[in-house]
Amino acid sequence: MNLSLFLRGFVVLIFFTAFALEKINAQSYRYVVLFKDKVGTTFSTSTPEAYLSERALTRRQKQGIAITEKDLPVSQVYLDSIEAEGIEVLYTTKWLNGALLEFDTEQELDKLNGFSFIKKHNFNFGVLSLAEVLTYTETVQASKSTQSDTIDYGYTFEQLSMLGVPAMHAAGFTGKGMMIAVFDAGFRNVDDISAFDSLRAHNRIVNTYDFVEREENVFDDHDHGTKVLSVIAANLPNNLVGAAFEASYVLLRSEEVANESRLEEFYWLLAAEYADSLGVDIINSSLGYNIFDDAVDNYNQADLDGESALITIAADLAASTGMLVVNSAGNEGNSSWGTLTPPADADSILTVGAVTAMQNYAGFSSIGPTTDGRIKPDVVARGTSVAVSSSGGGITYSNGTSFSTPLISGLAAGIWQANPDFTNMELINTIKLIASQSESADNQVGYGVPDFTKLLPKVGLEDKEIEVSVELFPNPTRAGFAMVFPKVLEGREIKLRVFSASGQLLIDKMHRINQNKIDVEQLHAKGLLLIKVEGKGISISKRLLSN
């Protein structure tokens, strides 16, 4: 699990609280430390190819995301100093600038006191805000699938049809060229059962790693990930077809089913850093954490503010690299907890709830809002009686937001393949815009059920009037201003009208949205102005202060 906003909200006594020390067995303990800086690192932001793959660099470049010190590996000098004391370094985290250490005895913790480079007293160090780390641009190409448009979806037809996925496949968008990482508790028998024959035959399982047991084999653990993966990746015509069956996959185990500890959130963080380095486009995570084996570590609902839970911070850090993070809302709707489980409260990810076959809210699906008032979940998909592959190779049905989430991930992969110039945030916005409640979102189903057919023949929505998020800057202004639109509205013709506070019409002009932006000439009025934008499918009113 990942840490980003956690650093802002938690004071870290080097993890002396919360998820500090975990006893792994009778002889060993695991402990997380954070370093003060990266002095001594041999890496540079000017040579990122030394620690990020070409695919990872391409993803960042096309979204205008800079390589920063956050991306640099930790200082080997610090690691060597720790290991010289007989302390084993199991993992490092570059985003948090720290390491997971293992000790034989609790007394060995005292050895940390001699290291001035360790942040000992608190973790209240700065983390870039999303406004600073997320940038938006475009580029790159994606390949269309050559798949036939006559697929027999078998048991999966209804769950895919709800999202318009058969139409997406018929248009040639099956996830080809996209890379999806699945974080889960294990992928038992994925290396053997027939539902994944196509993945194996075309070498589309590109990487695997088990962060719990520190090995590459993820095929001998829990079967939850097997079921989740089958919803996106299976290709067994007449029986089971995944929403993005031609994508490539990275299978990562970060969850230990037998225990529930903050350490699993750290494993999620490591998995996200690993996925980033490989160039993954989409993270699918059907995981969430609120209650732990040690009650001292439990989150409370006040922590659902998008910046307190460790895994929530991690999810937003992952999003800051340009990956789309798709995470389940949780299955707490009927429980005493009732609401979201982190990282579902993260503000830069796509949080997925569940509906029934009739598109009614599924009672077990966790609901929002976040404690800072944001609508969650973002969207929903079918989460009851979802057809999946069992680890034995048979077809069974499962319930939960764990299974609505991969449906949305597969849809997102197809949309991104069709629109390769989208940023991850523009992709999220587009999925909301094509959802059934795009104008009346609520905290049970968010913006509703997205439907790919609304994007046909191009980006669609021409006949539907929608409220979209438009930015004005600078605001206040002393001259002209610019309006920045979502990429989904690229090429639309709009009428721009500007009124003074007294109602005088100052500007009345037609514009075409070009490169997401409209520049407006110098204004000849001061005070509060009303900006109105109207066009086919667009109705926007904004206020601007002119000094």
N, C-alpha and C positions, 0 to 999 in steps of 0.2 A: 504494500500500500504506500501511497506517496505523501510527502510532507511539504506544504508550501505556505499555507495560511496559518498552519499550526505554529509556525515560527513567529508569526505576528501575534498570535493570541496566547501562546503558552510561554511561560517563563521556564526555560530549560535549565535545570541544575544539572546539565549534562545528562539529561534524562534521569536525574536523581529521583525524580518523582515518576508519575505515570508509568511509561513503559520502560523503566530503567533496567531492571535486573530480572532475568527469567531463568529459573532453574530448569535445565534441560534434562538432566538425569542426576544420579546421586553424586557425580563428580564434577559436573561442569555447569557454568553459568554464562549467559550471553548478555551483553551490555552495549548500548549505543553511546558513542561520544561524538561530539561535534568539534571541529577545529576552528580556530580564530580566523585563519586566512589560508591562502594556498601558496605561501612563500616556499620556494624550492621546487615547485612543480616544473617539470621539463617540457610542458606543453604550452601552446600559445593559441590565442584566438585567431591569429593570422594563418595558422596551419591546422584547421579543424579536421582535415582529412586523416590526421594521425589518430583521431579518437571517434570520429563519426563516419559512417559509411557514405558512399556517394549518393545513395538513395536518400539518406537522412538529410544530407546537405541540399539535395534538389528540393525536397519537401519544404525546407526552411526558405530557400531562395525564392521559390515561386510564391510564398506567402509574405515575403519581405521581413522575415524574422532573423535578426542579427545573432551571431555567435557572441556570447558574453562570457565573463569569468565563471558564471554559474555552470557553464558546460565543460569547464576544464576539469580533468581528473584531479583527485586530491594529491597533496604533496607526498611523494615517495619518501622524502626525508623524514616526515613525521611517522609514516608507517614503519620505516626501518627502525626508528627510535623505539617505537612500541614493541616491535617484534624482538628487539635486542634484550628486552626485559622478560622474554619468555611468554609474552602474551600473543595469542593467535589472532590474526586479523582474518575474519571470515569473508566479509564483504566491505566495499566502500560505496559511498553515495556522493556523487559529484554535486548534485543539485543542493543537497544539504551540507556538503563539505564535512563529511563525517565517516565513521566506520562502525561496523558491528564486530565486537571483540568477544572472544571466548576465554574464560578463566577456569582453572581447575578448582580454586577455592575462593570463597567470598573475600578472604583477607587480601587476595592479590589486587583487589580494587585500590588498595592504598598506593600501589605503584603509579597510579595515574596522577597522584599529587605532585610528582616531580616533573611533569610535562607542562611547560609554560604555554605551549601552543594549543592546549586543550581549553575550550571554553568551559570553565568550571562553575562559574557562579550563576550564570543565567543564559538562556537562549534567546534573549530579547534582541536579536540582531535583525537588521533590515532584510526584507525580502521584496523583490520588485513587485509593484502592483501590476495587475493585469493590464492596466492602461499603458504601462511602460514596456511590458514584454510582448504584448500582442500587437502585431501590425498586419495590415491587410494590403495585398496586391494580387498578382495573378501570374499566369504563364502555363507552360507544359502541355503535352498531348496525352491522350489516353486511347487505347485501342478498343475497337468494338468487337464484340464476340461474333463468331461465325456460327453460333449455335442456331439450330433450327427453331422456328417459332411454333413448332408442333410438339410441345413437351407434354407428356402424360404425368401430371403431378401426384397422382395416386392419393394417398392419405393427407398430403400437405396442401391440396388445392385450396381449401377454404381459408386456412390461416394466411396463405400468401395472397389470395384474391382480395382479402380485406384491405391490403395495402397497395393493390394494383401491381403486384410483383410480376404476375404472368405477362402483363402488358409491357413492363420494363424489360423482361427477358425477350419478348418478341421484338422489341426495338433494338435488341442487341447488347443490352447492358446487364451482364451477369456477374459483375465484379472483376472481370478480367483486367489484369494489370494492377489491381489494388492489393494491398497487404494488410491483413487483419490479425491482430494479436488477441488471443482469448486467454483471460486470466481465470483460473478456476482451481478446484481441489484435486484434479487429476483427470486423465483421459483414458481410462481403462479400455484396452483392446482396440483403440483407434488404429493401431498398426496392423490390425488383422481383419476386422469385420467388413462386410461387403459394402456397407453404406459409404465407406471412404475409399473404395477401390480407385475411384477417379483421382482423388487427391494423391494417392501413392503412385499411381501409374504416371502422372504428369509432374511428380516431384513438387507438389504444391504445399507440402508441409516443409517449410524452409528452415525452421529452427525449433528446438524444444529445450526447456530447462526447468528443473525442479529446484526452486529456491529454498524449499523446506529441507530437502535431503541433500542438496548440493550435488546434483547429478543431472545428466541429460535425459534420462529415461522418465517420461511422464505417463507411460502406458500401463503401469502396474499399480496405480493408486485408485482413488475414488472414481466413480463413473458419472458424477454430476457433469463434469466437463464434456464427457462423451455425448451426453444428451444435448447439452447446449450447442456444441459444435455441429451436431447433426442438423439443427434448425437452420444454420447458415450454410454449411458446407457439404451436406450429403448430396450424392448424385446417383440415385437408384431409381431410374424412371419406372413409372407404374406403381411406385411405392412411396419413396421419400426423396424430395428434391429440396435443397437448401436455397435460401434467398440470394446467396452470392456464391454459387457452386463453382465458379471459375476463378475466384480470388485465390491468393496464396495465404498461408496461415503460419503463425508463430504460436506455439502452444506452451504456456507458462503456468507452472503450478506455484501459487503463492499462499494457498489456504491449507491449513492443517485441520482436518475435520475433528480429530479427537480432542483438540484443545482450542480455546478461544483467548487469544492474548494480543496485546499491542504489537508484539513481534510480527504478527501476520500483516499488520498495516505496513510495517517496514519492508517486508518481503514484497508487498504490492508496489511500494516505491521503487525497489530495486528492479522489479519486472518492468515498470514504466520506463525507467532509465535505459534498460536493455532494449526495450521495444523502440524507443527513440533512436538509439544508436544504429539499429538495423534499418531504419527508414520506414517503420510501420506507419500506415495511414490511419487506421482505426483500432482503438482498443475496445474490446467487448468484455465487460466485467459484470458478472452476476453475483457480486459480493457486496456485503455491507456489514458494518460493525457498530454496535452500541453497548452491548452487555458482554463483560469478560469474566473469565474464571475467577479473577481477583477483583472483587467489587470496587476496590479503590480506583481501578482503571476505568470504570464505567463512564460513559458519556451521559449527559442529561440533555433534555430537549433545548435548553438554552444554548447548547453547543452547536445547534443546527443553524448557524449563522453564516455558513460559507467560508469561515476562516478559523475554526477552532479545532476540529477533528483532524488528526494526523493524516488519515487517508483522503480527506477532503482537500487538504493542502496539496497532497501528492497529485490528486486528479487535476487540479488547476495548474500545477506545474507542468504536467504532461500536456495539457491543452496549450500552454504557452509555447510549446515547441512546434505547434501546427498540427498535432494529432487530434483526431476527433475521439473523444472519450464518451462511450455509451455505457451507462451504468443503470442497473435495476434500482427502482425506487425502494424496494423492500416488500416483505409480505407481512407487515405489522398492522394492516387495516383492522383486523378483528382482535388485536391483542391490547393489553393495557398500555403498551407503548404508543401504538396507534399511528404514528407518523413516520417520516422518512428515516432511513438508516444511512449514516455517512458511508460513502461520499455523495449520496444523492442530493445533498444540499449545496454542492459546488456550483458556482455561478457560470462556469465556462464549459460545462459538459452538457450532454443530452441525457436527461433522466427519464427513465421509461417505466410507466405503470402498466396495469393490465385491465383488459375488458373481456367480456364473454363473447361467445360466437355471435350474439345479437348486438354487439358493440355497447353493452351496458357495463357500467363500472363493476369490476370484480371486487367483492367485499373484502378480500384479504389484501388487496393492493394498498401499499402505504400512501398516505395523502399528505399534502402540504398544508399551509405554506411553510417556508423557512422562517426562522425566528426574526429575520430582518424583513419579512413581508413579501418575499418573492414567490411567484407561482411555481409550484412543483407538484407532480411531475411535469415534464415538458410535453411529452406525447405519450400515447398508449398503443398497444397492439394486443392481439389475442393472447391471453395468459391462462385460459382454461382449456383442458383437453387438447393440448398442443401435441401433434404427432412428432415423436422423437425416436431415435434409435437407442435401444438398450445396449449395454456392453456385451450382451450375448448375441447381438446382431438382429434381434427381433424388433418389431415396431410396437411401441407402447405409447401411452398418453400421459402427459405431465401437466401439472398446474403450477403457476407462480410467475412472478415478474422475472425470474431467471430465464424464462422461455419467451416472454414477450420482448425482452431486450435483444436477443440475437436476431429476431425478425426485423427490428428497427435497424440494427447494424447492417444487415444484408441490404435493406432498402437504401440506407445511406451510401453503401459501397456502389450500388448501381447509379445513384444520382451523381455521386462524385465522379464516377467513370464517364458519365454523360456530360458533366460540367467540370472538366479538370482544372479550370482556372478559379474555381471557388476556393476561398479560405475555409478553414474548419468552422469559423464563426458564421460565415455566409451560408455554409451548408446547414448549420443548425437553424438559422433564420428561415431558409427555404423550406425545410421540413416542417417547421411550425406554420408557414404560410399555406402549405398544401394540406393542412390537417382540418378535420371536420369542425373544429371549434376555433378557427383562427381568429375570429372576431369576438369570441365570448369565452375565453379560457377560464377554467376554474381549478380548484386544488384537488379534485378527484381524478380527472382525466387530462388536466392541462389543456393544451391546444387541440386535443382529440386524436383521432386516428388519421395519420397521413395517407395520402393516396397518390401514387405515382402518375395515374392517368391525368391528373390535373396539370402535369408538366408537359403533356402532349398537345400540339406537335412540337412546341419549342419549350418555353418555360411556363406557358399557360397563364391562368388566372385573369385572362383578358376580360371575361364577362362577369367577374366577381369583384365587387367593391370591397377593398380591404384597407385596414389601418396598418401602416407600416412605420417602422422606426426610421426617422430621418434626422440627421444631425445638422445643425446650423453652426458655422463658426466663421470668424470669431463672434461671440455673443456675450457681452455687448460688443458693438462695432463702432468705429469712427469713420468708416468708409463703406466699401461694399462687403459682401459676405458670400459664402459658398454653402451649397446644400449637398450633403453626401447621402446617397440613396443605397439601399441594398442592391447587390448585383442582380438579384432576380428581376429588377425593374429596368435593367440595361436596355437601351434602345427605345423605350417608351416616349411618346410625345405627351407633354403636359402643358397646361396653362398655368403660368405663375402670376399671381396678383398680390400686390403689397398695398396695404391700407394704413393710413395714419390712425392715431387714437381717436380722431374726430370723424373717421369714416371716409376721408378723402382717398380716392384711388390714385396711388403713386406710380405703380407699375402694372401693366397688363400686357403680357407677352407670352408667345408660344416658345417652348424649348424642347429639345430632344435630349434625354439623359444620355450623356456620353462619358464612358469610363467612370460610372457611378456618381458623377458630379455635375453640378450646374453652378457656374460663377455668375454672380449678379453685380451689375455696375454700381457705381457709387450712388448712395442714397442722398436725396436732397430734403431730408426731414429728420427731425430729432424726436426723441421720446420713444414710447412703446409702440411698436408696429405689429400689425397682424399679417402673417404670411399665409397665403392660401395656395395650395397646389391641387389641381383637378385634372383628371384625364381618365382614359378608359381603365376602369378597375382601380383608380387611385383617388383618394380623398384625404387631404392632409391639411391641418391647421396648426401653425406654430406661432410663437411670439418672439420678437427680436427687439432688443433695446439698442437704440441708435443714439450715441452721445454727440 
